[in-house]
């Protein structure tokens, strides 16, 4: 097990390095840079900027240097000092902007993962065991609806319904009275009353996909000869189902952790903008629009790191659930 884990950690290092290069190149692809966007904004407001001022600002921000020099300074600062650079748009260190919001983003991703798994597994089992029943058709229909429905549209519909029909405060993760208040039982309860709405809006797409995966894999296992043999030996239906087919059918769901975590974070971006959540989503959107390259690159890098972490966790869980994987 330790050898298996060491190999996975070793593979993660060059992957992270490659991801950092790709992330930095992606944010450099649009024409122009932060100063181009800034000058366009000033020009739209009737302002004028002297060429000398632009050249001085370009030198100050390091935008006059080749891309590989900019990347080297950025990645070296991250590795040696934990310094992600300065945000052009906000005039603050990127780390200060990110860490104040990253906790809520990770918490939403974790709660979304728990929500999707807790509901998807039993529904997928029910759909497979009761194939072509009313429950199976209902679960399939709802899953396809959630797969087709954009999460931000669902968030808007939920906000309207909760506000108009139930009079609940919507938007954000706290009521106005608790936004700046210290943590307490009352603030925690207020958080619980608000967080379920974005978790539901973000998690429905992953939930629907996991239901379909669980159903398809369990149906495949239920048709195999070992199930017929175990049933012929008198094993109870519930014990047979949970001991063999369900355990094997869970493997694809465990491996899906690699894409569920980053999918939850990327989905959270639009939902956070719609619901005014204090997460990294609105920050990333604003940084991309303003071409704030160090802020955007750092956020893209962290989302990519989350993908690698999700893949690593899924590999470990798969190795625990299925010993055959450790021998590969």
C-alpha positions as CSV (number, residue, x, y, z in Angstrom):
1,X,0.0,0.0,0.0
2,X,2.8,2.4,0.8
3,X,4.6,1.7,-2.5
4,X,1.3,2.3,-4.3
5,X,0.8,5.6,-2.5
6,X,4.4,6.7,-3.1
7,X,4.1,6.1,-6.8
8,X,0.9,8.2,-7.0
9,X,2.5,11.0,-5.1
10,X,5.6,10.8,-7.3
11,X,3.4,11.1,-10.4
12,X,1.6,14.1,-9.0
13,X,4.8,16.2,-8.9
14,X,5.5,16.5,-12.7
15,X,1.7,16.8,-13.2
16,X,1.5,19.8,-11.0
17,X,4.5,21.4,-12.8
18,X,2.9,20.8,-16.2
19,X,-0.4,22.2,-14.9
20,X,1.3,25.3,-13.7
21,X,2.8,25.9,-17.1
22,X,-0.5,25.3,-18.9
23,X,-2.4,27.6,-16.5
24,X,0.0,30.4,-17.0
25,X,-0.1,30.0,-20.8
26,X,-3.9,29.9,-20.8
27,X,-4.2,33.3,-19.1
28,X,-1.7,34.8,-21.6
29,X,-3.7,33.6,-24.7
30,X,-6.2,36.5,-24.9
31,X,-4.8,39.5,-26.9
32,X,-3.4,42.3,-24.8
33,X,-2.9,42.3,-21.0
34,X,-4.2,44.0,-17.9
35,X,-3.0,47.4,-19.0
36,X,-4.8,47.0,-22.3
37,X,-8.1,46.3,-20.5
38,X,-7.4,49.2,-18.1
39,X,-6.7,51.7,-20.9
40,X,-9.9,50.5,-22.7
41,X,-11.9,51.2,-19.5
42,X,-10.3,54.6,-19.2
43,X,-11.0,55.4,-22.8
44,X,-14.6,54.4,-22.5
45,X,-14.9,56.9,-19.7
46,X,-13.4,59.7,-21.8
47,X,-9.9,59.6,-20.1
48,X,-6.6,59.6,-21.8
49,X,-3.3,58.0,-20.8
50,X,0.1,59.2,-21.8
51,X,2.4,56.6,-23.5
52,X,5.1,57.2,-20.9
53,X,2.7,56.4,-18.1
54,X,1.7,53.2,-19.8
55,X,5.4,52.2,-20.3
56,X,6.2,52.9,-16.6
57,X,3.2,50.8,-15.5
58,X,4.1,48.0,-17.8
59,X,7.7,47.9,-16.4
60,X,6.3,48.2,-12.8
61,X,4.0,45.1,-13.3
62,X,6.7,43.2,-15.2
63,X,4.5,43.0,-18.3
64,X,7.4,44.1,-20.5
65,X,9.3,40.9,-19.8
66,X,9.1,37.6,-21.9
67,X,6.5,35.2,-20.8
68,X,9.0,32.6,-19.5
69,X,10.6,35.2,-17.2
70,X,7.2,36.1,-15.9
71,X,6.4,32.4,-15.3
72,X,9.7,31.8,-13.6
73,X,9.3,34.7,-11.2
74,X,5.7,33.6,-10.4
75,X,6.4,29.9,-9.8
76,X,9.6,30.6,-7.9
77,X,7.8,32.9,-5.6
78,X,5.1,30.2,-5.0
79,X,7.7,27.5,-4.3
80,X,10.0,29.5,-2.1
81,X,7.8,32.0,-0.3
82,X,4.2,30.9,-0.9
83,X,3.9,34.2,-2.8
84,X,1.4,34.1,-5.7
85,X,2.2,37.6,-6.9
86,X,0.3,40.8,-6.7
87,X,-3.2,41.3,-8.1
88,X,-3.3,44.2,-10.6
89,X,-7.0,44.7,-10.2
90,X,-7.1,44.9,-6.4
91,X,-3.6,46.0,-5.6
92,X,-3.2,43.3,-2.9
93,X,-1.2,40.1,-2.7
94,X,-3.0,37.3,-4.4
95,X,-2.6,35.0,-1.4
96,X,-4.6,37.5,0.8
97,X,-7.5,37.5,-1.7
98,X,-7.5,33.8,-2.2
99,X,-7.2,32.5,1.3
100,X,-10.1,34.6,2.5
101,X,-12.4,32.8,0.1
102,X,-10.8,29.4,-0.6
103,X,-12.1,27.9,2.6
104,X,-15.7,28.5,1.6
105,X,-15.0,27.1,-1.9
106,X,-13.5,23.9,-0.5
107,X,-16.3,23.6,2.1
108,X,-19.0,23.9,-0.6
109,X,-17.1,21.3,-2.8
110,X,-16.9,18.9,0.1
111,X,-20.6,19.3,1.1
112,X,-21.6,18.9,-2.5
113,X,-19.6,15.7,-2.7
114,X,-21.3,14.3,0.4
115,X,-24.7,15.4,-0.9
116,X,-24.2,13.7,-4.3
117,X,-22.9,10.5,-2.8
118,X,-25.4,10.0,0.0
119,X,-28.4,10.4,-2.4
120,X,-26.9,8.9,-5.6
121,X,-25.9,5.6,-4.2
122,X,-29.3,4.5,-2.8
123,X,-31.2,5.8,-5.8
124,X,-28.8,4.1,-8.2
125,X,-29.2,0.8,-6.3
126,X,-33.0,1.2,-6.3
127,X,-33.1,1.9,-10.0
128,X,-31.0,-1.2,-10.8
129,X,-32.8,-3.6,-8.5
130,X,-36.2,-2.3,-9.6
131,X,-35.3,-2.0,-13.3
132,X,-38.2,-0.7,-15.5
133,X,-40.4,0.0,-12.5
134,X,-42.1,3.4,-11.8
135,X,-39.2,4.3,-9.4
136,X,-36.6,3.5,-12.0
137,X,-38.4,5.6,-14.7
138,X,-38.9,8.5,-12.2
139,X,-35.2,8.4,-11.1
140,X,-34.1,8.3,-14.8
141,X,-36.4,11.2,-15.8
142,X,-35.3,13.4,-12.9
143,X,-31.6,12.5,-13.6
144,X,-31.9,13.6,-17.2
145,X,-33.6,16.8,-16.2
146,X,-30.9,17.7,-13.8
147,X,-28.2,16.8,-16.3
148,X,-29.8,19.1,-18.9
149,X,-30.6,22.0,-16.6
150,X,-27.8,24.5,-16.1
151,X,-26.9,24.9,-12.5
152,X,-27.1,28.7,-12.4
153,X,-30.7,28.5,-13.9
154,X,-31.6,26.1,-11.1
155,X,-30.0,28.5,-8.6
156,X,-32.1,31.4,-9.9
157,X,-35.3,29.3,-9.7
158,X,-34.6,28.2,-6.2
159,X,-33.8,31.7,-5.0
160,X,-37.1,33.0,-6.5
161,X,-39.1,30.1,-5.0
162,X,-37.6,30.4,-1.5
163,X,-37.9,34.2,-1.5
164,X,-41.4,34.5,-2.9
165,X,-43.1,31.4,-1.4
166,X,-41.3,30.9,1.8
167,X,-39.9,34.3,2.6
168,X,-36.4,33.0,3.3
169,X,-33.4,35.1,3.0
170,X,-31.5,34.0,-0.2
171,X,-28.1,35.0,-1.5
172,X,-24.8,34.7,0.3
173,X,-24.0,32.1,3.0
174,X,-25.1,34.2,6.0
175,X,-27.8,36.6,6.9
176,X,-26.7,40.3,7.0
177,X,-26.5,40.3,10.8
178,X,-24.0,37.4,10.8
179,X,-21.6,38.3,7.9
180,X,-19.0,40.0,10.1
181,X,-20.0,38.4,13.4
182,X,-17.6,35.9,15.1
183,X,-18.4,32.2,14.9
184,X,-21.0,30.9,17.3
185,X,-23.8,28.4,17.5
186,X,-26.2,31.0,16.1
187,X,-23.9,31.8,13.2
188,X,-23.4,28.1,12.5
189,X,-27.1,27.5,12.4
190,X,-27.6,30.5,10.1
191,X,-24.9,29.1,7.8
192,X,-26.7,25.7,7.7
193,X,-30.0,27.5,6.8
194,X,-28.3,29.2,3.8
195,X,-25.7,26.6,2.6
196,X,-28.1,23.9,1.5
197,X,-29.4,26.0,-1.3
198,X,-26.1,26.4,-3.2
199,X,-25.1,22.8,-2.3
200,X,-28.3,21.6,-4.0
201,X,-27.9,23.9,-7.0
202,X,-24.2,22.9,-7.5
203,X,-24.6,19.2,-6.7
204,X,-27.6,18.2,-8.9
205,X,-25.5,17.7,-12.1
206,X,-23.0,15.5,-10.3
207,X,-25.8,13.7,-8.5
208,X,-27.6,12.9,-11.7
209,X,-24.4,11.6,-13.3
210,X,-23.6,9.4,-10.3
211,X,-27.1,7.9,-10.3
212,X,-26.7,6.8,-13.9
213,X,-23.2,5.4,-13.3
214,X,-24.3,3.5,-10.2
215,X,-27.4,2.1,-12.0
216,X,-25.5,1.0,-15.1
217,X,-22.6,-0.7,-13.3
218,X,-24.9,-2.5,-10.8
219,X,-27.1,-3.8,-13.6
220,X,-24.0,-5.2,-15.2
221,X,-22.9,-6.9,-12.0
222,X,-26.4,-8.3,-11.3
223,X,-26.3,-10.2,-14.6
224,X,-23.0,-12.0,-13.9
225,X,-22.9,-15.8,-13.0
226,X,-21.5,-15.3,-9.5
227,X,-24.7,-13.6,-8.5
228,X,-26.8,-16.5,-9.8
229,X,-24.5,-18.9,-7.9
230,X,-24.7,-17.0,-4.6
231,X,-28.5,-16.8,-5.0
232,X,-28.7,-20.6,-5.6
233,X,-26.7,-21.2,-2.4
234,X,-29.4,-19.5,-0.4
235,X,-27.7,-16.2,0.3
236,X,-30.3,-13.6,1.3
237,X,-31.1,-11.0,-1.3
238,X,-30.0,-8.1,0.8
239,X,-26.7,-9.7,1.9
240,X,-26.0,-10.9,-1.7
241,X,-26.6,-7.4,-3.1
242,X,-24.5,-5.5,-0.5
243,X,-21.7,-7.9,-0.2
244,X,-20.8,-8.5,-3.8
245,X,-22.4,-6.4,-6.7
246,X,-22.8,-3.1,-4.9
247,X,-19.2,-3.2,-3.6
248,X,-17.8,-3.8,-7.1
249,X,-20.2,-1.3,-8.7
250,X,-18.9,1.4,-6.3
251,X,-15.5,1.4,-7.9
252,X,-16.4,3.7,-10.9
253,X,-18.1,6.1,-8.4
254,X,-14.9,6.2,-6.3
255,X,-12.8,6.8,-9.4
256,X,-15.3,9.6,-10.3
257,X,-13.9,11.7,-7.4
258,X,-11.2,12.8,-9.8
259,X,-13.7,14.9,-11.8
260,X,-16.4,15.5,-9.3
261,X,-14.3,17.8,-7.0
262,X,-13.1,20.1,-9.8
263,X,-16.5,19.9,-11.5
264,X,-18.1,21.1,-8.2
265,X,-15.6,24.0,-8.0
266,X,-16.1,25.0,-11.7
267,X,-19.9,24.8,-11.3
268,X,-19.6,26.9,-8.2
269,X,-18.2,29.8,-10.2
270,X,-21.5,30.7,-11.9
271,X,-23.7,29.7,-9.0
272,X,-21.6,31.9,-6.7
273,X,-21.9,34.9,-9.0
274,X,-25.7,34.4,-9.2
275,X,-26.1,33.8,-5.4
276,X,-23.4,36.3,-4.3
277,X,-21.4,33.7,-2.4
278,X,-18.1,34.7,-0.8
279,X,-16.1,32.1,-2.7
280,X,-13.3,32.1,-5.3
281,X,-15.9,31.9,-8.1
282,X,-16.7,35.7,-8.5
283,X,-13.0,36.4,-7.9
284,X,-11.9,34.2,-10.8
285,X,-14.6,35.6,-13.2
286,X,-13.5,39.2,-12.4
287,X,-9.8,38.3,-12.8
288,X,-10.4,36.8,-16.2
289,X,-12.4,39.7,-17.4
290,X,-9.7,42.2,-16.2
291,X,-6.8,39.9,-17.4
292,X,-5.4,40.0,-13.9
293,X,-3.0,37.2,-14.8
294,X,-1.4,36.4,-11.4
295,X,-4.8,36.2,-9.7
296,X,-6.4,34.2,-12.5
297,X,-3.4,31.9,-12.9
298,X,-3.3,31.2,-9.2
299,X,-7.0,30.3,-9.1
300,X,-6.8,28.1,-12.2
301,X,-3.7,26.4,-10.6
302,X,-5.6,25.7,-7.4
303,X,-8.5,24.3,-9.2
304,X,-6.1,22.0,-11.1
305,X,-4.5,21.0,-7.9
306,X,-7.9,20.1,-6.6
307,X,-8.3,17.8,-9.6
308,X,-5.0,16.1,-8.8
309,X,-6.0,15.7,-5.2
310,X,-9.3,14.3,-6.1
311,X,-7.6,11.7,-8.4
312,X,-5.1,10.8,-5.7
313,X,-7.9,10.3,-3.1
314,X,-9.9,8.2,-5.6
315,X,-6.8,6.1,-6.2
316,X,-6.3,5.5,-2.5
317,X,-9.9,4.7,-1.9
318,X,-10.0,2.3,-4.9
319,X,-6.9,0.6,-3.6
320,X,-8.6,0.1,-0.2
321,X,-11.9,-1.1,-1.7
322,X,-10.3,-3.4,-4.3
323,X,-7.0,-5.0,-3.4
324,X,-6.4,-6.0,-7.1
325,X,-5.7,-2.3,-7.9
326,X,-2.8,-2.2,-5.5
327,X,-1.1,-5.0,-7.5
328,X,-1.2,-3.3,-10.8
